Amino acid sequence: MKMSNIQKKTDNLEEENKRREQVLKEKQLGRDIEIIEKSRVSSDISSIKSRIFFYIKVIHESIGLIREKYNANDKAILLIVNEFSKMYRTYESIREDISLTIEKKEGGFRKEFDTLFPKINYLHETYGEIYSSLLDVSGQLLDIDSYLNRYMK
């Protein structure tokens, strides 16, 4: 009889240990998932920043090209305008990625982001509009990068 009582207590203790181990494993898994998520958001931001720098480089190289090539009568201008339109869509994509990535991390960030960095309209009817739009986009991307540098600390 004593043996069966001891066996029951031993079994109960073993069950309790298994439950504790399971709880510890679940807590560790939760911490691991949190670390992975933080690292993913951080790598998203790093990836976005590298896209920003590439985009700024392309804009600055292209501004000289459009200054040299722009002529309203030149049929090639359509090709140039199309290329800048593609670059502008890239800017919109970068801006959206940053907004979504930080919103996932902080929640409710989107309104603040849109206030700090209002969307730039891409105007392309004249050389001055294209040039001005590209400079505005480039400046905003540099501002976003500065903001991300402060944000990531």
C-alpha positions in Angstrom: 0.0 0.0 0.0 2.8 2.4 0.9 4.5 1.5 -2.3 1.5 2.5 -4.4 1.2 5.8 -2.5 4.9 6.5 -3.2 4.4 5.5 -6.8 1.4 7.9 -7.2 3.4 10.8 -5.7 6.3 10.0 -7.9 4.0 9.9 -10.9 2.4 13.2 -9.9 5.8 14.8 -9.5 6.9 13.5 -12.9 3.7 14.9 -14.5 4.3 18.3 -12.8 7.9 18.4 -14.1 6.7 17.6 -17.6 4.1 20.4 -17.4 6.8 22.9 -16.1 9.2 21.8 -18.9 6.4 22.3 -21.4 5.7 25.8 -20.1 9.4 26.7 -20.2 9.6 25.5 -23.8 6.6 27.5 -24.8 8.0 30.6 -23.1 11.4 30.1 -24.8 9.6 29.6 -28.1 7.7 32.9 -27.6 11.0 34.7 -26.9 12.6 33.1 -30.0 9.6 34.2 -32.1 9.9 37.7 -30.7 13.7 37.8 -31.6 13.0 36.5 -35.1 10.3 39.2 -35.6 12.5 42.0 -34.4 15.3 40.8 -36.6 12.9 40.5 -39.6 11.7 44.1 -39.1 15.2 45.3 -38.6 16.3 43.5 -41.8 13.3 44.9 -43.6 14.3 48.4 -42.6 18.0 47.7 -43.6 16.8 46.4 -47.0 14.6 49.4 -47.5 17.5 51.7 -46.6 19.7 50.0 -49.2 16.9 50.5 -51.8 16.7 54.2 -50.7 20.4 54.7 -51.3 20.3 53.0 -54.7 17.3 55.0 -55.7 18.9 58.3 -54.7 22.0 57.4 -56.7 19.8 56.7 -59.8 18.0 60.0 -59.4 21.1 62.0 -59.1 22.7 60.3 -62.1 19.5 60.8 -64.1 19.0 64.5 -63.3 22.1 65.3 -65.3 20.8 63.1 -68.2 17.4 64.9 -68.3 19.1 68.3 -68.1 21.1 67.4 -71.2 18.4 65.5 -73.2 15.2 67.3 -72.4 13.6 68.9 -75.5 9.9 69.1 -76.0 10.2 68.2 -79.7 12.5 65.2 -79.0 10.6 61.9 -79.4 13.1 60.3 -77.1 11.7 62.4 -74.2 8.8 59.9 -74.0 11.3 57.2 -73.1 13.0 59.4 -70.5 9.6 60.3 -69.0 8.7 56.6 -68.9 11.9 55.8 -67.0 11.3 58.5 -64.5 7.7 57.2 -64.1 9.1 53.8 -63.2 11.5 55.4 -60.7 8.6 57.3 -59.2 6.7 54.0 -58.7 9.8 52.6 -57.0 9.7 55.6 -54.7 6.1 54.9 -53.9 6.9 51.3 -53.2 9.8 52.2 -50.9 7.6 54.7 -49.0 4.8 52.1 -48.6 7.3 49.4 -47.5 8.7 51.7 -44.8 5.3 52.7 -43.6 4.1 49.1 -43.3 7.3 47.8 -41.8 7.4 50.4 -39.0 3.6 50.2 -38.5 4.0 46.4 -37.8 6.7 47.2 -35.3 5.1 50.2 -33.6 1.4 50.1 -34.6 -0.5 53.3 -35.5 2.6 54.8 -37.1 1.1 55.3 -40.5 -0.6 58.6 -39.8 2.5 60.0 -38.3 4.6 58.8 -41.2 2.2 60.4 -43.7 2.3 63.6 -41.8 6.1 63.7 -41.6 6.6 62.5 -45.2 3.7 63.5 -47.4 3.4 61.7 -50.7 5.1 63.7 -53.5 3.1 64.0 -56.7 5.1 63.3 -59.8 4.6 66.0 -62.3 6.2 65.5 -65.7 4.8 67.9 -68.3 7.8 70.1 -68.4 11.5 69.8 -67.7 11.1 72.0 -64.6 8.4 69.7 -63.2 10.3 66.6 -63.7 13.5 68.1 -62.2 11.6 69.5 -59.3 9.7 66.2 -58.6 12.9 64.2 -58.7 14.7 66.6 -56.3 11.7 66.5 -54.0 11.7 62.7 -54.0 15.4 62.5 -53.5 15.3 65.0 -50.6 12.4 63.1 -48.9 14.2 59.8 -49.3 17.3 61.3 -47.5 14.9 62.7 -44.8 13.4 59.2 -44.4 16.8 57.7 -44.1 17.8 60.1 -41.4 14.5 59.4 -39.6 15.2 55.6 -39.8 18.7 56.1 -38.4 17.1 57.8 -35.3 14.2 55.3 -35.2 16.5 52.2 -35.2 18.5 53.3 -32.2 
